[in-house]
Amino acid sequence: MTVLLVFLGGAVGAPLRYLTDRAVQSRHQSLFPWGTLTVNLAGCLVLGGLTGAGAALPAPLFALLGTGFCGALTTYSTFGYETVRLAERRAYLAAVANVVVSLAAGFGGAVFGYEVVQALVS
Amino acid sequence: MPDEFGPGNPVPDPLPEAGQSSGEPIDPDVDLRDPVQRTELVRRHGPVLGAIALGGGLGAVARYGLARAVPAAPGGFPWATLLTNVAGCFLIGVLMVLVTEAWQAHRLVRPFLGVGILGGFTTFSTYVVETRGLLGPGSVPLAFGYLAGTLAAALLAVVLGHAVTRRAVLGRTEVAGR
C-alpha cells in the first residue's frame, strides 16, 4: 500500500518537474538552471512543511506527498549534472551560484515551511 | 562569465552539432535550446509525460526501497539518501553521454530514464530537510558534513560517470574509424 502511494506521488511529481522546468525556461533564455532551482525550492518548502506537521500528518499521506511527490518533484541528479555542465562550459560564476543559491534558499525554504506548519499544528 | 548569468541577459546559445562533447545540454531534463526537445511536447505530449510519470513512480519506489533497506537511526547519518543521490548523479553522467553522443536514442529514452527514473530516484528536498533535521546543539559538524559531503560526492560522481562513458564511447569511435 505504501509502495503504491510512493509510486503515485512520484508519477505526479516527475512530470510536474518537467512541465515547470519547460515553463520557466521558456521565459528565461539564460544558461542558469532557473527551472530546476524553482522545483527544488518548491519541494524543500513543501517537504519542510510536511515534516513540521509531525505526528499530525498520517504516515500514508507522508508517503504520498513527502516521499513520492516531493522526492520526485525535486532532483539531485539534474542539479548535479547542470552544475558540472556549467563548469565545463566555463560558466563558473553560474555553477557556483547554482550550488550556493540552491543550498541556501532550499534550506531557508525548508526551515520556513517547518516552522510555519509546526506553529499552526501545535 | 557574468554575461552568461541572469534572466535579464538572454544569451542566444545554439547547441553545437551532435557528437561533440559540448553538444550535451545544460539541463538534462529538458533544454529548450535543443530544437528537438523544444518541440517534443508539441505534437504528442501524452507519450512523453506518460514515460516521465512511469519513470518518476519507479524511481521514487526504488528510493523508498533503499531507504527501507538502509534505515537511518534517529539523529544518525542519512546514508540511504547519500547513496541514492550519488548513484543517481553517476548514472545521469553516463546516460547523457549515451543519449547525446553514442546512441540514436528513441525520443522517449531521455524522458523515461533521465527525467523520470533518475529524477524520481534522486531527491533534493529530502537531502535539505534531513540536513535541517540533523542540526542541533552539538551536531552542526554532522549536518554540515552531510550537506557538503553529498555535494562533493555527487559532483564527483557526475564527472566520473561522464568521463568513463565518454572514454568508452570515444574509444569505440576510434576503432570504428580505422
Interface residues (C-beta under 8 A of the other chain):
Chain A: T2 V3 V6 F7 L8 G9 G10 A11 V12 G13 A14 P15 R17 Y18 L19 D21 R22 Q25 S26 R27 H28 Q29 S30 L31 F32 P33 W34 G35 T36 N40 G43 C44 V46 L47 G48 T51 A63 T67 G68 C70 G71 A72 L73 T74 T75 Y76 S77 T78 F79 G80 Y81 E82 T83 V84 R85 L86 E88 R89 R90 A91 Y92 L93 A94 A97 V99 S102 L103 G106 F107 G109 A110 V111 Y114
Chain B: M1 P2 E4 F5 G6 P7 N9 P10 V11 P12 D13 S22 E24 P25 I26 D27 P28 D29 V30 D31 L32 L41 L49 I52 A53 L54 G55 G56 G57 L58 G59 A60 V61 R63 Y64 G65 A67 T84 N85 G88 C89 L91 I92 G93 M96 P111 G114 V115 G116 L118 G119 G120 F121 T122 T123 F124 S125 T126 Y127 V128 V129 T131 R132 G133 L147 T150 L151 A154 L155 A157 V158 V159 H162
